[in-house]
Amino acid sequence: MGNVALDLADKFKSVGVTTVYGEVVDVDGVKIVPVALTSYGFGAGEGDASGDMKGENSAGAKGGGGGGGGMSVPVGAYIRTGSTVRFEPNLISLLAVGVPLVCVAGTALKGIIRALKK
C-alpha cells in the first residue's frame, strides 16, 4: 500500500492560481476574470498492527485512510474595458462572509469595553 499522504499531495499539486482566478471570459470586448476565495485541506493516516492486541489476533493487519475537503466563495470579478480595470464585488458573498465577521468583532468589542470599565 502506498503512502496515502503523498498520494493526496500529488492530487492537489495542480491547485494554485487557477483555483482563485478563473478563466478570462470575453463578452463584447469586455474581459471578465472571476475571483474566488478558496480553501482546502486534507489529512491521512496509516497503520500496520502486528502481534496480539488484547487477545485479538491482528497478525498482518494493515490500515490506512484519508480525507479532504474544500470550499470556494465567489468574491467578485475583475472587469477590463479598454485600458480600464475595475473590481466588481459579489455583494451576496460579501454579506455572507461579512455578517459573521461583524458578529465576532462586535462580541469582541463588547468584551473589551467591559474589561476596560472594570
Residue frames relative to the residue before (quaternion, step in Angstrom):
aa qw qx qy qz dx dy dz
M 1.0000 0.0000 0.0000 0.0000 0.00 0.00 0.00
G 0.4261 -0.7172 0.4973 0.2382 3.58 -0.89 0.99
N 0.6167 -0.5285 0.4271 0.3974 3.54 -1.30 0.18
V 0.4059 -0.7521 0.4693 0.2223 3.58 -0.48 1.23
A 0.6447 0.5284 -0.3313 0.4420 3.61 0.94 -0.83
L 0.6715 0.4805 -0.3045 0.4749 3.60 0.94 -0.80
D 0.6195 0.5348 -0.3454 0.4592 3.60 1.05 -0.68
L 0.6623 0.4901 -0.3042 0.4780 3.59 0.96 -0.85
A 0.6409 0.5259 -0.3276 0.4532 3.60 0.95 -0.82
D 0.6295 0.5313 -0.3318 0.4598 3.60 1.03 -0.73
K 0.6588 0.5127 -0.3114 0.4541 3.58 1.00 -0.78
F 0.7380 0.4077 -0.2280 0.4870 3.61 1.05 -0.69
K 0.3708 0.7562 -0.4696 0.2647 3.60 1.26 0.10
S 0.7147 0.4719 -0.2595 0.4462 3.57 0.94 -0.84
V 0.5162 0.6253 -0.4355 0.3911 3.61 1.21 -0.15
G 0.2670 0.7617 -0.5479 0.2196 3.55 -0.75 1.02
V 0.8533 -0.0920 0.0890 0.5055 3.51 -1.04 -0.87
T 0.6449 0.5327 -0.3432 0.4271 3.61 0.97 -0.70
T 0.5842 0.5577 -0.3801 0.4508 3.60 1.20 -0.29
V 0.7109 0.4368 -0.2449 0.4939 3.58 1.05 -0.78
Y 0.7709 0.2168 -0.1132 0.5882 3.57 0.95 -0.90
G 0.3256 -0.7705 0.5178 0.1793 3.56 -0.65 1.11
E 0.7016 -0.4262 0.3513 0.4503 3.53 -1.33 -0.08
V 0.5162 -0.6329 0.4844 0.3136 3.56 -1.12 0.74
V 0.1453 -0.7740 0.6138 0.0560 3.54 -0.91 1.02
D 0.1931 -0.7804 0.5867 0.0973 3.59 -0.86 0.96
V 0.0187 0.7935 -0.6049 0.0639 3.57 -0.59 1.21
D 0.8309 -0.1808 0.0675 0.5218 3.58 -0.40 1.25
G 0.7566 -0.3907 0.2049 0.4827 3.59 0.88 0.92
V 0.6168 0.4973 -0.3457 0.5028 3.59 1.29 -0.04
K 0.2287 -0.7805 0.5694 0.1192 3.58 -0.72 1.07
I 0.1043 -0.7945 0.5982 0.0061 3.56 -0.87 1.06
V 0.0694 -0.7753 0.6275 0.0177 3.56 -0.90 1.01
P 0.2766 -0.7762 0.5407 0.1692 3.63 -0.41 1.16
V 0.1682 -0.7797 0.6002 0.0596 3.55 -1.08 0.83
A 0.0148 -0.8018 0.5969 -0.0244 3.58 -0.95 0.90
L 0.3760 -0.6558 0.6038 0.2529 3.53 -1.30 0.50
T 0.0162 -0.8262 0.5623 -0.0296 3.57 -0.57 1.11
S 0.0042 -0.7723 0.6352 -0.0091 3.51 -1.21 0.59
Y 0.0797 0.7894 -0.6063 0.0551 3.54 -1.01 0.74
G 0.0020 0.7883 -0.6153 0.0032 3.53 -1.23 0.40
F 0.0348 -0.7946 0.6056 0.0262 3.51 -1.20 0.41
G 0.1022 -0.7791 0.6159 0.0568 3.51 -1.28 0.38
A 0.0837 -0.7988 0.5949 0.0310 3.51 -1.19 0.44
G 0.0751 -0.7809 0.6180 0.0523 3.51 -1.26 0.40
E 0.0953 -0.7836 0.6129 0.0342 3.50 -1.18 0.57
G 0.0090 -0.8132 0.5819 0.0029 3.56 -1.05 0.59
D 0.0356 -0.7651 0.6423 0.0290 3.51 -1.27 0.44
A 0.0286 -0.8148 0.5784 -0.0287 3.55 -0.17 1.28
S 0.0325 0.7774 -0.6279 0.0153 3.52 -0.96 0.85
G 0.6896 0.4459 -0.3391 0.4589 3.55 -1.08 0.66
D 0.6512 -0.5163 0.3997 0.3867 3.51 -1.31 -0.32
M 0.0844 -0.7851 0.6128 0.0300 3.57 -0.78 1.03
K 0.8224 -0.2276 0.0953 0.5125 3.59 -0.27 1.32
G 0.7808 -0.3689 0.1817 0.4703 3.53 0.77 1.02
E 0.6243 0.5110 -0.3579 0.4703 3.59 1.20 -0.18
N 0.3839 -0.7096 0.5394 0.2412 3.54 -0.93 0.83
S 0.0401 0.8232 -0.5618 0.0717 3.58 -0.42 1.21
A 0.2350 0.7952 -0.5283 0.1824 3.56 1.14 0.54
G 0.8347 0.1693 -0.1573 0.4999 3.52 -0.85 1.02
A 0.4084 0.7179 -0.4808 0.2943 3.59 1.20 0.17
K 0.0539 -0.7784 0.6253 0.0104 3.55 -1.05 0.80
G 0.0097 -0.8059 0.5919 0.0073 3.54 -1.16 0.47
G 0.1035 0.7809 -0.6121 0.0694 3.52 -1.20 0.36
G 0.1087 0.7952 -0.5923 0.0714 3.50 -1.18 0.44
G 0.0020 0.7927 -0.6096 0.0079 3.50 -1.22 0.35
G 0.0208 0.7938 -0.6076 0.0146 3.48 -1.23 0.35
G 0.0216 -0.8030 0.5956 0.0039 3.49 -1.22 0.29
G 0.0661 -0.7881 0.6102 0.0461 3.48 -1.30 0.15
G 0.0508 -0.8004 0.5968 0.0243 3.49 -1.23 0.31
M 0.1364 -0.7709 0.6151 0.0941 3.50 -1.32 0.22
S 0.0923 -0.7733 0.6251 0.0531 3.51 -1.22 0.48
V 0.0860 -0.7857 0.6124 0.0172 3.57 -0.83 1.03
P 0.3214 -0.7475 0.5415 0.2114 3.62 -0.57 1.07
V 0.1548 -0.8312 0.5301 0.0633 3.59 -0.51 1.16
G 0.7719 -0.2828 0.1733 0.5423 3.61 1.18 -0.23
A 0.3542 -0.7117 0.5574 0.2396 3.50 -1.26 -0.52
Y 0.3604 -0.6608 0.6064 0.2563 3.51 -1.25 0.57
I 0.1080 -0.7979 0.5926 0.0227 3.55 -0.84 1.04
R 0.1088 -0.7991 0.5908 0.0229 3.55 -0.76 1.10
T 0.0016 0.7653 -0.6420 0.0471 3.51 -0.76 1.16
G 0.8066 -0.0398 -0.0196 0.5894 3.58 -0.38 1.20
S 0.7687 -0.2854 0.2338 0.5225 3.58 -0.61 -1.15
T 0.5764 0.5886 -0.3657 0.4331 3.60 1.30 0.08
V 0.0655 -0.7773 0.6253 0.0240 3.57 -0.94 0.94
R 0.0429 0.7897 -0.6105 0.0431 3.58 -0.89 0.93
F 0.3745 -0.7036 0.5568 0.2339 3.55 -1.24 0.47
E 0.1307 -0.7712 0.6208 0.0524 3.55 -0.85 1.02
P 0.2718 -0.7936 0.5187 0.1653 3.61 -0.41 1.15
N 0.4192 -0.6337 0.5844 0.2849 3.53 -1.30 0.47
L 0.3222 -0.8103 0.4558 0.1786 3.58 -0.09 1.29
I 0.6285 0.5365 -0.3501 0.4411 3.60 0.99 -0.71
S 0.6661 0.4842 -0.3030 0.4797 3.60 0.94 -0.85
L 0.6484 0.5148 -0.3273 0.4554 3.59 0.97 -0.79
L 0.6381 0.5014 -0.3260 0.4849 3.60 1.05 -0.68
A 0.6502 0.5227 -0.3181 0.4503 3.57 0.94 -0.87
V 0.6973 0.4250 -0.2635 0.5136 3.59 1.05 -0.72
G 0.6857 0.5347 -0.2803 0.4066 3.58 1.00 -0.85
V 0.6200 0.5733 -0.3547 0.4014 3.60 0.97 -0.79
P 0.6889 0.4365 -0.3133 0.4866 3.68 0.74 -0.81
L 0.6192 0.5480 -0.3434 0.4454 3.59 1.04 -0.71
V 0.6643 0.4869 -0.2998 0.4815 3.59 0.94 -0.86
C 0.6334 0.5301 -0.3336 0.4545 3.61 1.00 -0.75
V 0.6708 0.4806 -0.2966 0.4808 3.59 0.91 -0.89
A 0.6546 0.5056 -0.3167 0.4643 3.60 0.93 -0.85
G 0.6492 0.5205 -0.3152 0.4564 3.59 1.00 -0.79
T 0.6555 0.5006 -0.3066 0.4752 3.57 0.98 -0.85
A 0.6503 0.5052 -0.3131 0.4731 3.59 0.98 -0.81
L 0.6543 0.5085 -0.3101 0.4660 3.58 0.95 -0.85
K 0.6237 0.5341 -0.3336 0.4631 3.59 1.02 -0.77
G 0.6627 0.5033 -0.2975 0.4681 3.58 0.97 -0.86
I 0.6455 0.5132 -0.3192 0.4670 3.58 1.01 -0.79
I 0.6519 0.5085 -0.3151 0.4661 3.58 0.94 -0.86
R 0.6452 0.5082 -0.3227 0.4704 3.62 0.95 -0.81
A 0.6584 0.5051 -0.3129 0.4620 3.61 0.96 -0.84
L 0.6727 0.4952 -0.2987 0.4616 3.61 0.98 -0.75
K 0.6347 0.5418 -0.3285 0.4423 3.61 1.12 -0.60
K 0.6389 0.5487 -0.3267 0.4290 3.59 1.13 -0.62
